[in-house]
Amino acid sequence: MSTQLLAALGISLLATLVLEVGFFWLMGKRHLGDLRLLVLVNVLTNPIVVLLYWWAHPYMGRSPTLGLELFAIVVEGCYYRKYGRDFKRPFLFSAAANVFSFGLGALFQRFF
């Protein structure tokens, strides 16, 4: 793996964890088991999404982004539904958390 890809993986995962943990708290969630679950599912999905994006982007432009984010939303939602304690609408939570982190990440990238 290139140094650039490793940096992208690390930065993306760190930013995603900070933003989605923040979103978790902003949504009033407090159950620590659900917080651990959120961290674990993001550690699972984020590197896959980043790797697939890096592989597909040269061939497809920006078009793989939506599909990859939908993949993350579905996988995370399934885990929240099956293992979460306080996720009343797990897929909606997953979608909102991903939109929040992706949107703020894109905004930060634009200005920094």
Disulfide bonds with the S-S distance in Angstrom:
none
